[in-house]
């Protein structure tokens, strides 16, 4: 119940060290973006890397070399998607979300909130966490592409970035 045999424990220990070192190497080669939460594809890569790591460690049917190849393929695919997004704006539009303006000049944009499935309570929580006490003191609340809420106070002034979100 606690373990099958010492050989199994030794395998997990050795594969853990090798897999961890390989994953760190692949992530270093892939760059900072490999673990960023910039969009859905970046999140998928992060989750898939964790799942692959666990599978390599605990499944005897998956060879170490197969796991390293899986790490590399995930990093390469993520790199390819991000490069294509930079090179071709239409591709970027197809694979990435745009930020959504949820509050504009202290007024809720209810259609946008419904569309993004964000409640007033969630927006108000973000406003409080930003240190602003009243909705009227908010120039904007933006649902970012990574799912976070950015709050811009009226004392921050009008930012040119907001004009792109106002539709």
C-alpha positions in Angstrom: 0.0 0.0 0.0 2.8 2.4 0.8 5.1 1.3 -2.1 5.5 -1.6 -4.5 9.3 -2.0 -4.4 12.5 0.0 -3.9 13.2 -0.2 -7.7 10.0 1.8 -8.4 11.0 4.4 -5.9 14.5 4.6 -7.3 13.1 5.0 -10.8 10.9 7.9 -9.7 13.8 9.6 -8.0 16.2 9.3 -11.0 13.5 10.3 -13.5 12.5 13.2 -11.4 16.0 14.6 -11.4 16.5 14.1 -15.1 13.0 15.3 -16.1 13.3 18.4 -13.8 16.6 19.3 -15.3 15.3 18.8 -18.8 12.2 20.8 -18.2 14.2 23.7 -16.8 16.5 23.6 -19.8 13.6 23.5 -22.3 11.9 26.4 -20.5 15.2 28.4 -20.4 15.6 27.8 -24.2 11.9 28.7 -24.8 12.2 32.0 -23.0 10.1 33.9 -20.5 7.0 33.6 -22.5 6.8 29.8 -22.1 5.3 30.3 -18.6 3.5 33.6 -19.1 -0.2 33.9 -18.6 -0.7 36.1 -21.7 -3.4 34.2 -23.4 -5.2 30.8 -23.6 -2.4 29.2 -25.6 0.2 30.1 -23.0 -2.0 28.7 -20.2 -2.5 25.5 -22.2 1.2 25.1 -22.6 1.8 25.6 -18.9 -0.8 23.1 -17.9 0.4 20.6 -20.5 4.0 20.9 -19.3 2.9 20.1 -15.8 0.8 17.2 -16.9 3.6 15.8 -19.1 6.0 16.2 -16.2 3.7 14.2 -13.9 3.2 11.5 -16.5 6.9 11.1 -17.2 7.6 10.8 -13.4 4.8 8.3 -12.6 4.1 6.2 -15.7 6.6 3.5 -16.5 5.2 3.2 -20.0 6.5 6.6 -20.9 10.3 6.7 -21.5 12.4 9.6 -20.3 13.3 10.5 -23.9 9.6 10.6 -24.9 9.0 13.0 -22.1 11.8 15.3 -23.0 10.5 15.3 -26.6 7.0 16.2 -25.4 8.5 19.1 -23.3 10.4 20.3 -26.4 7.3 19.9 -28.7 5.1 21.9 -26.4 7.7 24.7 -26.2 8.2 24.7 -30.0 4.4 24.8 -30.6 4.0 27.7 -28.2 6.9 29.5 -29.8 5.5 29.0 -33.2 2.0 30.3 -32.2 3.5 33.4 -30.6 5.8 34.0 -33.6 3.0 33.6 -36.1 0.9 36.0 -34.0 3.6 38.7 -34.2 4.1 38.2 -37.9 0.5 38.0 -39.0 -2.0 40.2 -37.2 -5.0 38.2 -38.7 -3.6 35.1 -37.2 -3.2 36.9 -33.8 -6.8 38.0 -34.1 -7.9 34.4 -34.6 -6.0 32.9 -31.7 -6.0 35.6 -29.1 -8.6 37.4 -27.1 -8.8 41.2 -26.9 -9.0 43.0 -23.6 -12.6 44.0 -22.7 -13.7 47.3 -21.1 -16.1 46.5 -18.2 -16.3 49.9 -16.5 -16.0 53.2 -18.4 -15.9 56.4 -16.5 -17.6 54.9 -13.4 -20.4 53.2 -15.4 -20.7 49.5 -15.8 -20.8 48.2 -19.3 -23.3 45.5 -18.6 -23.4 43.9 -22.1 -19.6 43.4 -21.9 -19.9 42.0 -18.4 -22.6 39.5 -19.5 -20.6 38.5 -22.5 -17.5 37.9 -20.4 -19.5 36.3 -17.5 -18.2 38.8 -15.0 -20.3 39.9 -12.0 -20.5 43.3 -10.4 -19.2 41.7 -7.3 -16.0 40.6 -9.1 -15.5 44.0 -10.6 -16.1 45.7 -7.2 -13.6 43.3 -5.6 -10.9 44.3 -8.1 -11.7 48.0 -7.5 -11.3 47.5 -3.7 -8.1 45.6 -4.2 -6.7 48.5 -6.2 -7.3 50.8 -3.3 -10.2 52.7 -4.8 -13.3 53.1 -2.6 -15.9 54.3 -5.0 -17.0 53.3 -8.5 -17.2 57.0 -9.4 -13.4 57.2 -8.9 -12.8 54.6 -11.6 -11.9 55.6 -15.1 -11.9 52.0 -16.3 -11.9 48.4 -15.4 -10.4 46.1 -18.1 -10.7 42.4 -18.3 -7.2 41.6 -19.7 -6.4 38.7 -22.1 -5.0 36.7 -19.2 -8.2 36.9 -17.2 -7.0 39.5 -14.7 -8.9 42.7 -14.0 -7.0 46.0 -14.4 -8.4 49.0 -12.6 -7.5 52.6 -13.7 -8.5 55.4 -11.4 -9.7 58.8 -12.5 -6.6 60.3 -10.9 -4.5 58.2 -13.4 -5.9 60.4 -16.1 -7.2 59.3 -19.5 -4.9 56.8 -21.2 -4.7 56.4 -24.9 -5.0 52.6 -24.4 -8.6 53.0 -23.3 -9.6 54.6 -26.5 -9.0 51.3 -28.3 -11.3 49.5 -25.9 -14.2 52.0 -26.1 -16.6 50.8 -28.8 
